[in-house]
Amino acid sequence: MKYHHHEYVSRDPRIQDAAGVGIDRPEDLPDTVDVLIVGAGPAGMIAAAQLSQFPGVTTRIIDRRASRLEVGLADGMQKRSLETFDAFGFAERLMAEACHITETAFWKPDPETPTNIRRVSRLDEDPRQVSEYPHLTVNHARVLDYFAEFMAYAPTRMKPDYGLEFQGLDIAPSGDHPVEVRLAYSTGPKAGQERRIRARYVIGSDGAHSGVRKALGLPLHGESANHAWGVLDILAETDFPDVRVKCAIQSESHGNILLIPREGGFLFRLYVDLGDVAAGDKGAVRRTPVEQTIARAQQIFHPYRLDVRHVAWYSVYEVGHRLCERFDDVPQDQVGLRTPRVFIAGDAAHTHSAKAGQGTNASMQDGFNLGWKLGHVLEGRSPESLLATYATERQQIGRDLIDQDKLWAAQMAKAPEDFASQAEFEDAYLRITEFAQGFMTQYAPSMITARPDDQALATGFPIGKRFWSAEVMRVADANRRHLGHEAKADGRWRLYVFADSAAPGVASPTAALGRWLTESPESPLRRHTPAGADDNARFDVKVIYQQDHTQIDIGQVPVGFIPRMGPYRLADVENIYAALPDIDIFDLRGVDRRGALVLVRPDQYVAQVLPLDAMDRLAAFIGTFAVPQR
């Protein structure tokens, strides 16, 4: 965290100075906004949190609820989400209050007494160690609280506007604020009163029954698996030994259970198999009494006792896999001809079963992907064409999500006798784990994702995939740091310079690059950074040397890697790193010893890998999505 470079700070340094639209921010919803977000769920809140870092952008987020969510429906936070939370500054605090999932235990009918269940195996949650973060379970309302805090502390002083319900919208063919949105107050003294506002852009993150999606005339396409599950968060007395371990339980004749331990040491969730849904059910299964679901769970747990003392939350859902045909308002025959104005994200765009923990996790990646792009366009950093990449990128991920969810839902609904072998279920779980954790996402080539022509220079940083962090030594203070943890959700691009074998002060490609970044008019630091702004206001450049940190003389490091910040133009020397002798990032991530450039997007996905001397190619690629600032 950088502070003191403007003035001495004695308050909580997470609270940024109010700036732009955050100065004297009006309490009431204004008549015009840049971005209106409908729905304060995971997708909407992360998009709002990202946009809160753009002081020149007026963003408001509305929700029909009277106040914050208290009981979250989702509970699983996958590893990719934890990496994202770190960028927003609250991963460590969430980890402290959450339940950490490290193993999954598999229970099946005992061959000697099939009416009983017995544990047959355990699997590591992350056998490939694809992230340093754990898989957590926690009330997702707490995640929304952390995003709300981040927004409140941001320069724009953003906060949700509760008690407003979406009624409809109209899109004009032109104008500064072409989207007219009709709202109604849902609670309080104004309940029932209508309100109209105009927006440049609208995000519909208002759930599976999205009013925004319906206003665009976009249906969800897909199918139901005709299988129902009862979901309970409970406090119970039990002699089941793995009640604090994630468990997949298969019984002989009463169905299956997925057990998820929850935060706090006592609460746990049960997904209880209620069986196939009869034809013509017309939703009757959703009215299954909680007592009936508990009785089914007790049968599955046999011979173990399950004495439910308190039900904190209960619901019944039918497994469905549905995807919207478009994620914005641009019809297929107009793609590339006009700019999208209305977007849908999260459950408004894709729905699936809850057991793989993808609802909240995938939704947040939708919002993260879209938030920075809107901020860049509205602040004049990027052309409007950037906005078309949201639907292109996230709709493909939605398709992949549905395909994986179908496979997992089918496995969870199987009876023990339907498996070809005892290990089939465990094998299926391992296959979907990396996808569920969020690490199979790989964006296709576009204006912000290059082709992998030089991928061999850094094989551990696949273009289109998230930047895979690793430990390095920060030279200035001899602190071991995770390189990826240094990147925050501030809307900046990252340029990681993996140096060649020469030390600082020696003529080398790294030294030449450092000079070019500072001196050349084609350098993105000069061309795309506003005059008078901090040197790293748009691009955060970090250099990683191959030598031990004790052999690096900061005085010999090119000034291109030492940005000047604040009104006093103070040198930031904390962007210089060295490989560790015990865990060398060059070896760990397959970085060529000749060096490499790794360009990373504001949402942490690798955009480009280049040789150190490919400055012209770097400038040309950045020029496709960045508007010159001087």
Salt bridges, closest charged atoms under 4 A:
ASP12 OD2 - ARG14 NH2 2.67
ASP17 OD1 - ARG11 NH2 2.68
GLU27 OE1 - LYS159 NZ 3.01
ASP31 OD1 - ARG195 NH2 2.82
ASP34 OD1 - ARG200 NE 2.79
ASP63 OD1 - ARG65 NH1 3.73
ASP75 OD2 - ARG269 NE 3.65
GLU83 OE1 - ARG80 NH1 3.14
GLU83 OE2 - ARG466 NH2 2.86
ASP86 OD2 - LYS488 NZ 3.47
GLU97 OE2 - ARG142 NE 2.85
GLU103 OE1 - ARG122 NH1 3.05
GLU125 OE1 - HIS135 ND1 2.89
GLU125 OE2 - LYS246 NZ 3.95
ASP126 OD2 - LYS79 NZ 3.31
GLU132 OE2 - HIS482 ND1 3.92
GLU132 OE2 - HIS485 NE2 2.53
ASP145 OD2 - ARG68 NH2 2.75
ASP145 OD2 - ARG142 NH1 2.99
GLU149 OE1 - ARG14 NH1 3.41
GLU149 OE1 - ARG93 NH2 2.44
ASP161 OD2 - ARG60 NE 2.88
ASP170 OD2 - ARG182 NH1 2.67
GLU180 OE1 - ARG196 NH1 3.14
GLU180 OE2 - ARG198 NH1 3.41
GLU223 OE2 - LYS406 NZ 3.60
ASP233 OD2 - ARG262 NH1 2.95
ASP233 OD1 - ARG269 NE 2.74
ASP242 OD2 - ARG119 NE 2.82
ASP242 OD1 - ARG122 NH2 3.63
GLU263 OE1 - ARG262 NE 2.99
ASP273 OD1 - HIS227 NE2 2.63
ASP276 OD1 - HIS227 ND1 2.78
ASP307 OD2 - ARG309 NE 2.87
GLU318 OE2 - ARG286 NE 3.05
GLU325 OE1 - HIS221 NE2 3.03
GLU325 OE2 - ARG326 NH1 3.86
ASP329 OD2 - ARG338 NH1 3.06
ASP366 OD2 - HIS350 NE2 2.74
ASP366 OD1 - ARG394 NE 2.63
GLU379 OE1 - ARG381 NH2 3.18
GLU384 OE2 - ARG341 NH2 3.59
GLU393 OE1 - LYS373 NZ 2.89
GLU393 OE2 - ARG601 NH1 2.74
ASP405 OD2 - HIS321 ND1 2.81
GLU424 OE2 - LYS414 NZ 3.12
GLU426 OE1 - LYS108 NZ 3.08
GLU434 OE1 - ARG128 NH1 2.55
ASP454 OD2 - ARG617 NH2 2.66
GLU471 OE1 - ARG480 NH2 3.34
ASP477 OD2 - ARG474 NH2 2.59
GLU486 OE1 - ARG474 NH1 3.47
GLU486 OE2 - ARG481 NH2 3.02
ASP490 OD2 - ARG492 NE 3.03
ASP490 OD2 - ARG494 NH2 3.10
ASP535 OD1 - ARG569 NH2 2.91
ASP540 OD2 - ARG492 NH2 3.88
ASP540 OD2 - ARG494 NE 3.25
ASP540 OD2 - LYS542 NZ 3.37
ASP548 OD2 - HIS549 ND1 3.60
ASP572 OD1 - LYS2 NZ 3.03
GLU574 OE1 - LYS2 NZ 2.87
GLU574 OE1 - ARG474 NH1 3.61
ASP582 OD2 - ARG480 NH1 3.29
ASP584 OD2 - ARG593 NH2 3.20
ASP587 OD1 - ARG593 NH2 2.85
ASP592 OD2 - ARG594 NH2 2.88
ASP603 OD2 - ARG601 NH2 2.87
